[in-house]
């Protein structure tokens, strides 16, 4: 099963590019973030034409998340609680081919002195609670998306440029580590130990061509998926060309362990 995540940075602006990528990358499940669409406007038909069922959670503003699956889409849930709604539409989950998949768009946090920074930490804590209440570490679970956290210094192009900023602060990294501590594996990092493997590059100052980026788009999976994951890729080619998203899609190739008995 190929599981992918991509912050598309406006699906209305980039639907053609997403369709093109789906045709050549052939993901079984694609989690999308920052769709910037209302539910009523989401192009379910375009994905259906490619063989995918879709679920979307969006209000037409700056957020919006979706899951496209060609291996089934059942038991869809959106959001976490009423407080989460104040931060926009940032989570959709569904069962896809035996895997409980979550597409998440973690709040940015703005700056360390912003009121949105503690709200970001609280959002990550609530995500951990939701996963714990709805799943189990011994089941096939994937939490995919734009986490707006670079897990380690090697996940940013120059740590000295990010001192005192969000995305790299110790509380953010500890919140991400707590989520992983429940039983999730940053499986791409397990596969590839190299520094400077980035998934996001600022549009400004030629950052992409200078390779000045961050790895903030993550696929976290339980061990039953991690141990059968054979390959992963950050598709930098999708960041090239005309009007790309500032994020590249990330995917892994995994399998559901046949030793797992249905719950």
C-alpha positions in Angstrom: 0.0 0.0 0.0 1.4 3.4 -1.0 0.4 6.1 1.5 1.1 9.7 0.6 0.7 13.1 2.2 0.8 16.5 0.5 0.1 20.0 1.6 -1.3 21.2 -1.8 -1.6 24.8 -0.7 -5.0 25.4 -2.4 -6.7 22.6 -4.3 -8.6 25.1 -6.6 -5.2 26.4 -7.7 -3.5 23.1 -8.0 -6.1 20.4 -8.9 -4.5 19.8 -12.3 -1.1 19.2 -10.6 -2.6 16.9 -8.1 -4.3 14.9 -10.8 -1.1 14.6 -12.7 0.8 13.5 -9.7 -1.8 10.8 -8.8 -1.6 9.5 -12.4 2.2 8.9 -12.2 2.7 8.2 -8.5 -0.3 5.9 -8.1 -0.8 6.3 -4.4 -3.4 4.0 -2.8 -4.1 6.7 -0.2 -3.4 10.4 -0.5 -3.8 12.7 2.5 -4.0 16.4 1.5 -3.8 19.5 3.6 -4.5 23.2 3.1 -7.1 22.5 0.4 -8.6 25.9 1.0 -12.0 24.7 -0.1 -15.5 24.4 1.5 -17.0 20.9 1.6 -19.6 21.8 -0.9 -17.0 22.8 -3.5 -14.7 19.9 -3.1 -14.1 18.1 -6.5 -15.2 14.6 -5.5 -15.9 13.9 -9.2 -12.4 14.6 -10.4 -11.0 12.1 -7.9 -13.7 9.6 -8.7 -12.7 9.7 -12.3 -9.2 8.6 -11.2 -10.7 5.7 -9.1 -10.6 7.4 -5.7 -13.2 7.8 -3.0 -12.7 11.1 -1.1 -13.5 12.6 2.3 -13.0 16.3 3.0 -13.2 18.7 5.9 -13.0 22.3 5.0 -14.8 25.6 5.3 -13.3 27.4 2.3 -10.8 29.5 4.2 -7.1 28.8 4.9 -7.2 25.3 6.1 -9.0 22.2 4.9 -7.9 18.5 4.9 -8.9 15.5 2.7 -8.3 11.8 2.2 -8.4 10.2 -1.3 -8.4 6.4 -1.3 -8.7 3.7 -3.9 -8.6 0.9 -1.3 -11.8 1.8 0.5 -13.0 4.7 2.6 -15.1 3.9 5.7 -15.9 5.3 9.1 -15.0 8.9 8.3 -14.7 11.3 11.1 -13.7 15.0 11.1 -12.3 17.4 13.7 -11.6 16.7 17.3 -13.8 18.9 19.5 -15.5 22.3 19.6 -12.2 24.0 20.6 -10.4 22.5 17.6 -13.0 24.1 15.3 -11.8 27.6 16.5 -8.5 26.7 14.8 -10.1 25.7 11.5 -10.7 22.5 9.7 -7.5 20.5 10.4 -8.3 16.8 10.7 -10.1 14.1 8.8 -9.8 10.3 9.5 -11.0 7.2 7.8 -10.4 3.5 7.5 -8.6 2.8 4.2 -7.8 -0.8 3.2 -7.5 -1.9 6.8 -5.5 1.2 8.0 -6.9 3.9 10.2 -5.6 7.0 8.3 -5.5 10.6 9.6 -4.8 13.6 7.5 -3.8 16.4 9.8 -2.8 20.1 9.4 -1.2 21.2 12.6 -1.5 24.9 13.4 1.5 27.0 12.5 2.0 28.7 15.9 3.1 32.0 14.3 5.8 32.9 16.9 6.9 31.9 20.4 5.2 34.9 21.9 1.9 34.5 20.0 -1.3 33.2 21.6 -1.4 30.7 18.8 1.8 29.0 20.0 0.3 27.4 23.2 -2.8 26.7 21.1 -0.6 24.7 18.7 0.9 22.7 21.6 -2.6 22.1 22.9 -3.8 20.9 19.5 -1.0 18.4 19.3 -1.9 17.1 22.7 -5.6 16.7 21.7 -4.5 14.8 18.6 -2.6 12.4 20.8 -5.8 12.0 22.9 -7.9 11.3 19.9 -5.5 8.7 18.5 -5.4 7.0 21.9 -9.2 7.0 22.2 -9.9 5.7 18.7 -7.0 3.4 17.9 -4.4 1.2 19.5 -0.6 0.9 19.0 -0.9 -2.7 17.9 -3.2 -1.8 15.0 -2.4 -0.4 11.6 -2.6 3.4 12.1 -1.1 6.2 10.0 -1.1 9.9 11.0 0.0 11.9 8.0 0.3 15.6 7.2 1.8 18.9 7.6 2.9 19.0 11.3 4.6 22.4 11.1 7.4 20.8 13.3 10.8 19.9 12.2 11.6 16.9 14.4 15.4 17.5 14.7 18.0 20.1 13.7 19.0 18.0 10.7 15.5 18.5 9.4 16.2 22.3 8.7 18.7 23.7 6.3 20.5 25.9 8.9 19.5 25.5 12.6 21.1 28.9 13.4 18.5 30.6 11.2 15.7 29.3 13.3 16.8 30.2 16.9 13.9 31.5 18.9 11.3 30.5 16.2 8.5 28.1 15.9 8.7 24.8 14.1 12.0 23.9 16.0 11.3 24.9 19.6 11.8 22.3 22.3 8.1 22.3 23.4 7.0 21.6 19.9 9.4 18.8 19.4 8.5 17.3 22.8 4.8 17.5 21.8 5.6 15.6 18.6 7.7 13.1 20.5 4.8 12.5 22.9 2.6 11.6 20.0 5.3 9.2 18.7 5.7 7.8 22.3 2.1 6.5 22.1 3.4 4.0 19.4 4.0 5.9 16.2 7.2 5.8 14.1 8.5 8.6 11.8 9.0 5.8 9.2 10.6 8.0 6.5 13.4 8.9 9.0 13.8 5.2 9.9 14.3 4.4 6.3 16.7 7.3 5.5 19.1 8.7 8.0 20.5 11.5 5.8 20.5 15.1 6.8 18.7 17.8 4.8 15.9 15.8 3.4 13.3 18.5 3.1 9.6 18.6 2.2 9.0 22.4 2.3 10.8 25.3 0.8 9.8 29.0 1.0 8.6 30.5 -2.2 10.9 33.5 -1.6 14.6 34.1 -2.2 15.1 31.0 -4.4 14.9 28.8 -1.4 14.0 25.7 -3.3 16.9 26.0 -5.8 19.3 26.8 -2.9 17.9 23.7 -1.0 17.0 25.9 2.0 14.1 23.9 3.3 12.5 22.0 6.2 11.1 18.5 6.8 7.8 19.2 8.3 5.5 16.8 6.3 5.5 13.5 8.1 4.0 10.0 7.9 3.8 8.5 11.4 2.7 4.9 11.5 2.4 2.2 14.1 5.1 -0.5 14.2 2.9 -3.1 12.4 3.2 -0.8 9.4 6.7 0.5 10.0 8.2 -3.0 10.0 6.7 -3.7 6.5 7.6 -0.4 5.0 10.1 -0.9 2.2 10.5 2.4 0.5 9.8 6.1 0.9 10.2 9.3 -1.1 10.0 13.0 -0.9 9.0 13.8 -4.5 10.9 17.0 -5.2 9.9 16.9 -8.9 6.4 17.9 -7.8 7.8 21.1 -6.3 9.1 22.1 -9.7 7.4 23.7 -12.7 4.7 26.3 -12.9 2.7 27.3 -9.8 3.8 24.5 -7.5 2.8 24.1 -3.9 5.6 25.1 -1.5 5.5 21.5 -0.2 6.5 18.3 -1.9 4.4 15.1 -1.6 5.9 12.4 0.7 5.0 8.8 0.4 5.8 5.4 1.8 5.3 1.8 0.5 4.0 -0.4 3.2 1.9 -3.5 3.8 -0.4 -4.7 6.5 1.2 -7.4 8.5 -0.7 -10.6 7.8 0.0 -11.7 11.4 -2.4 -9.1 12.7 -5.7 -10.6 13.7 -8.9 -8.5 13.2 -10.0 -6.7 16.4 
